[in-house]
Amino acid sequence: MHIRPFVPDDLARLTELTIETFRPFYEDYFRPLVGAVVFANQHGDWRGDYGRQVAELHDPHRHRYVAVAEIADTIAGYVAWSVDPDRHSGVVTLLAVSDRHRRHHVGTALCEHSFADMRARGAEVVEIGTGGDPFHAPARALYESLGCTPLPVTVYYRRL
């Protein structure tokens, strides 16, 4: 596995990978859970939202960075993070690993890469979030294996 910095030619593949990674959550879990009205209001354009978000993840002038993991010249995953130099903290914004490369330590390597970069930029603390639902259980296990402390949060939705 080779971890390298983001280049603009990566954008289309990273957007596709993000949509592939999170489609089961939005379509198979969240939509049936909350119903059509709440889904449309909260995440009705989740694909478009990711298209816009991924395009803005790498912006070093704003302390935002992306690293890409490659295996055999194929993008296996990526991690995006930001650093707040004034607060000496960092945030992992997004982590996505292709289905084919999950459970092969790609996520671990990407997180450790981003943590090392944050430390080098003066961060002393990192925040990394995920969902409490079954879809996100592997992410929770990964973050806990990296020594992160979970903070339970519950979000409620209701159609009015």
N, C-alpha and C positions, 0 to 999 in steps of 0.2 A: 504494500500500500504506500502510495505517495501522497502527502498532503502539501498542497500548493496554494498560493494566493489566487483569488478570483481574478478572472480576466473578462472583459465585456462579452467575448464570444460564448461564455458560459451561461449567459442570462436565459436564453430560451430553454436549455436543458434543465437548469435549476428550477425554473418556473414549472416545467412539466413534472419534474421529480416532486416538487412540493404538492402539486395537485394530485399526483398518483399516491403519495404518502398519506395525505389527509382525506382523500375521497371517502374511504370507509367510515371515518368518524362522522363527517357531515351527512353523507347519504344513508348509511346503514344504522347509525346510532342516534345522532342529534335530531335529524328530521323526524323520524318516527317518535322519538321521545317527547318533543315539544309541540309537534303538530305543524300544519302548513302555515298558519298565520304567524306564529312566533318565529318559525324558521325563516320565512320570507323577510320578516322585519330584521332579524339579527344577522342572518348569514345567507340570504337569498342569492347573493352574487359572490359566494365564497371563492369561486374560481377567479373571477375578475379582481376580487380583493387581493388574492395572493399574487396575481399578475402585477398589480400596482405595488404591493409590499415588497416583493422580491426585487423589483427594479430599483428600489430605494435602499436596499440593505447595505450595499457597499458604498461608503462615502467617507473616505479617510479624513477629509476636511471637517467632518462632523463627528469624528471619532467612531465611525461605524466600519466594520470589517467583515469579510467573508473568506473562508478557506474551504477548499474543495478537496475531497479524497478521491483519488483515482486508483483503480485496480485494473491492470492490463489495458490501459488507455481508455477505460470506461469510467464515467463519473459514478462513484458508489454512494456518495452522500456529500453533504456540506453542512457547515455551521456558520451562523451569523451572530455577531456580538457587537456590543458597544461599550465604550469606556467613558465614565464621567471623571475626568482628572481632578476636579475640585472636591468631589466626594470620595475619591480613591476607591471607586467601585465600578463593577462591570455587570453587564446583563447579557446572558445568552438569549438572543432574540428568536432564533429559529434553528432547529436541528432536523434534518431530514436524511434518511438513509434508504436507499432503494430496497425493495422487498427482497431481491436476490442476495443482497449483502448484509441483511440484518443477522444478528447473533454471530457476527464474525469480528466483533470489537471495533467496527468502524465508528460507531457512535462514541465509544470510549475514547478512541484516538482523537476524534474531532473535538470532543469536549476538553481533553487534556491539552490539545494544541491551543484552543482558545483561552483556557485558563493561563497557560504559560505566557501568551501574548499580553493578556490583561495584567499579569504580574509585572511584566517588563515595562508596561505603560503606567505603573504606579498603583494599580488596583490592589486593594487588600481584601475585598469582599466581592463575591459574585452572587447574582440572583439568577435562577433558572426555574422556569415554571412549566407546568403541564397540567393536564386534566386529572380529575379523580375518578374517572369512568374506566370501565374495563379496557377500552381501546388504548388508553394511555398507561396501562399497568407496566408495560416494558420500559417506558420512559422513566416512570417513578423508580423502578428497580435500578435502572442505570444510574440515575442521579444519586440515589442513596448509596450505591456501590462506590461512587466517587466522593463520598463523605458529606454530601449535602443533607441539610436538615429540613424535613418537610414542615410546612405550615399549612394545616388544613384550612381551606376556604370553601365556602358553599355559596353558589350563585343560584338564585331562583328565577324562573320565568313564569309568566302567566298571561294568557290572552285576556284582554280587558273587554 
